[in-house]
Amino acid sequence: MKTYQKVLTGIGSAALAVAAASPFIAGEVLWLGVLTKKGSDKLSKIFGEEPVKPSVKPAFDICDGAGEWFDTTPHEDVTTVNAVGDKPTAVLFRNGDSHKWAIICHGYTAGPGAMARYAREYYKKGYNLIMPYMRGNEKGIKSPKGVVAYTMGYLDKLDLVAWIDYAVELDPEAQIVLHGESMGAATVMMTVGENLPDNVKCAIEDCGYTSVWDEFSHQIVKMFHLPVFPYLYASQFCIKRHIDLDFKKASSVEALKKSKTPMLFIHGEADEFVPFEMVHKNYEAFSGEKDILTIPEADHALSVDTDPVKYFNKVWEFVGKYISE
């Protein structure tokens, strides 16, 4: 079981312990344990971490040496300013005079280094890389009250728009692909619903949820063993007191309805954390040029590990339609 799954299970136990007292107390427990880095880090230490293994032996080890590649390939932390004046940070890898750019977004509780297995493949193909520190990461933007909190893509989309503008400012001829995993995938989908420059040629989402409300509704029942009503409603009320995160407005489906950016949808068929059926709801919501890849036996965020050859064959086939060599 991955760390974040153990953490959420632990939060569920804590929430159950106080649920009888008040749904609002349970809501505060969920706020502290799920959406603040300090709380999730504490639970991570309590529940520990097991090595993640792909459910099927890969044709080649996509993770082998990826961390070392990330650490040893020249890169730097850079900062930009988004539309509301926040200053997000990202890792920048420049790759010669290439006009190809990949902006790669990590998932919940992770960081840019967790996306090294994707980044290395893009780099080999000649891409410059921007790898944002998503909100909730220690280098991410803090909430107005100074708390390091996850916004599940809802506010991260403001930062991703800023990183697109940053790439275009560095390189007006930039051809940009957006690629996100899990929470990063939801961020990508929410972002393509914004008014983006023509430099954004296509986007890839891997195991992203339909909305934060849908994902939390799934988790509060499956992992916390609490009913959606009144507990998720109470949690939404509590969390709105801390950060501007609206579970229902944080919707990939609604953003995709407004988007024309070509999209590739990827999901593991054994994913129960972000339920597999969500990929079809996202896919159906989007009316632009699109493709879909599902990987049998792949658990959450393990499609690339389970069948990397099939994964990247589809990625390069799709991206090659929109980004020229």
N, C-alpha and C positions, 0 to 999 in steps of 0.2 A: 504494500500500500504506500502511495506517495506521501510525502510529508504533509502537503496541504490537505490531503484526505484524512490523515490522522488528526491533524489540527481541527478540522471541522467536526470530526467525530467527538473529539474532546470538548469542543464548544457545545455540541449537542447535549452531552452529559451534564455540563454546567448549566445550560439553559433549562434542562428538565428539572434540575434541582431547585430552581427558583421559579419555575413556571407556575406552580400552584399559588405562589404569593402574588404574582402580577405579570401579565403579558408585557408590561412596560419595563419591568426589571429584566425579563428575558430579552427584551429588545436592546437594553443597554449592554447585556452580556454579549449579544451578537455583534453589536457595534464595536465593542472593545476587542473581541476575539477574532472577528472576521475581517473588519475593515481598517483596523489600526495595525501598523507594523509592530509596535511594541507588544501588543497583545498576542498577535499571531506568532511572533518570535518566542515569546514565553511558552506558548503551547507547543511549539515545535521542539523546544528543548525537553519538555515533559514527555512528549510522545515519540521523539527520536525519528530517525530516518532509515529506511531500508533501501538497498540498491534497486534501481528500476531496471527491469529486464524486459526486452521486447517479447511479445507472446510467440513470435515466430523468429527463428534464427535468420538474421539478415544476410543478403547476398554478399555484402561487405559491411564492415563495421563503420557506420557513418560517424560514430562518436570517437573512434580511435584517433587520438592526437588532436581533436578539435579544440580542446581546452588549451593545449600547448600552442597551437596555431594562433588562437585568440591572444594569448599572453605575449607571444614573441613577434607577431606581425606588427609593424609600426602603426600606431593609432594614437589618438588623443581625445580627451574630454573637451567638448565644446558646448557653448551655451547660446541660446537665442531668446527672443521675447515673443510671447504669443499675443493674441488680440486683446486680452484683458490685462496685459502687463506682467504676467507671470514669466519666470525665467527657467524653462526646462533645460536639462542637461542630457547630452547624448555622447556616445562613442562614435568617432569619425575615423573611417579607414579610407584614405585616398588611394586610388589605383591608377597612377599615371595620368594620361590625358583623356581617359575614357569619358564619354558622355552618358554612360549607363550608370544608373543609381538604384540601389535597393534600400528602402527604409524598412527595417526589420524590428517588429514589436514583440517583446517577451510577455509571458503570462503571469498570472497571480503568484505572488511571493517570490518571483524569480528576479533576474537582472539580465543585462545584455549578454553576459557570458554564457547564459543558459541557451542562447540562440546561436552559439558558435558552430554547431553542426549544419545549420542553414547558411550562415554567413560565409563560411569557408567555401562552400560550393558556388555561391554568387561571386565571391572574390576570384575564384579560379576562372570564372567566365568573364572577368574583366570589369566587374561592377565596383564602383565606389559604394561605401556602406555608411549609413547613418543608423545607429542602434540606440534608440531612446531609453533612458531610465524612466520607466512608467511610474505614475503616481503610486505611492506605497513603497517604492524602493527607497533605500536610505539616501540616495542622491536625487530622488524625485522631488517634485514641488510639495511643500507643506500646505496644509489647510490654513484658512485665515486664523485659526486658533493655535497654529503652530504644531498641529499633530500630523505625523506622517501617516497618511490614510490612503487606502485604495479607493478609486472611484469607478472601477470596473469598466473603463472605457468612456464613461459619460463626459468627464472633463478632460480625459486624455486626448480626446479628438481635437480639442483646441491646440494642444501641444503638437499633435501630428500635422495639423494644417501649418503650424509655424515651421516645422521641420521641412515640409515640402517647399515652403517659401525660402527657407535657408538654402536648400539645395539649388533652387533656381537662381538665387542671388549669386551663389558661388559659380554656377554654370548655367547661363541662360539657355544653352542647348540641351540641358539635362533631359534624359528619358527615364522616367521614374516608375518603378514597380513597388507597391506596398505589399508586405508579407507579414502576417501576424499569426501567433499561436494562442489559442484559448482566449484569455482576456485580451491579449494583443490582437487576436483575430476579430473579436467584437469591436475593438477600437478601430480597426481598419474598416469594418463594415459601417460603423457609425460615421466615420470620416468621409467615406465616398458619397454620403448624402449631403455633404457641404459643397459650396461653390469652389471647385478646384481648378488650378491652371491646366492647360492642355498638356503640360509636361508630364502629368500623371497618365501613363499609358494603360496600366492595368493593375489589378490587385488580386492577392491570394489570401484567403482566410482558411485557417486550419483549426477545426474543432471549436469554432466560436458559437456562443449561445444566441438565441433569438432575441432575448431581452434579459435585463438583470432581474426583472420580476419573475419571468419564467424560470430562470436558473435558480433563484433563491426559493421559489415555490417548490421546485423539484428537491432541492437540498434540505429544506426545512422538514419535509415529510420523510425523505429517504434516510438522511443521516442524523437529523435531530429528533425524529419521531414526534414532531409537533404539527398541529393542523395549521394550514395557511391562515385561517381566521380563528382567533384574533391575532396570532403571534406575528405573522409577517406584516400585517397592517400596523401593529404596534411598533415593530422594528422600523418600518418606514418613517413613522412619526418621530421616533427617537433619533434616527440617523439624520433627518432633516434639520434637527436642532444643532448638529455638529458640522455637516458639510452639505453642499448643494448637490445632492444625489437623489434623483427621482427614479425609482426602480422601473416604473412603467415607461417614462420618457426615454430611458436609456435602452433604446430598442434598435437592434440591428435590422429587424424586418421593416420598420418604418423608414429608416435611413435608406435601405436598399430600394424601396419603392421610388425614391427621388433620384437615384443614381443612374448614370449612364456609363460609368467606368467599367470596362470589361472585367469580369470576375471569374476566378477559379475557386470552387468550393471543395474542400477536402475534409474528410472525417473518417475516423476509425469505426468500423461496424460493431466493435465490442465496447465502445465507449458508453459507460453508464454514468460518468461524472457530468459531462455535458451530453445529454441523451442523443443517440445517433439520429433519431427522427428530426432533431432540430435542423440538421443540414438541409433536409428536404424543404422545410418551411422557409429557410433563408433563400434557398435556390428558387423556390416558386415565387417568392416576393419580388425577385429581381427580373426586370423585363429586358435588360440589355444583353449584349453578347456575353455568353457564359459557358462554362464547362464544369463538370463535377468528377471527382475521384473519391471513391470509397475503398478502404483497405480492409479486407476480411481479417478478423481476429485481432485487429489493432485496438488497444485500449486508448484512454485519453492521452492526447499529445504524443502518441507513439507511432503514428502512421509512418513517419520518416524512418524510424528505427526498425519497424517491422518489415517494410519492403522499400528500401531506399532507391533501388533501381527503378521500380515502377513509379515511385514518388517523383523523382527528379526527371525521369523521361516525360512525365505529364507536365511538370513545371516548365521545362524548357520548350516543349511543344507549344504550350499555351503562351508563354512570355514571348517566344519567337514570332508570334503573329503580330505583336504590337511594338516590340523594341528591336531595332535593326542592329546588326553587328557593325 
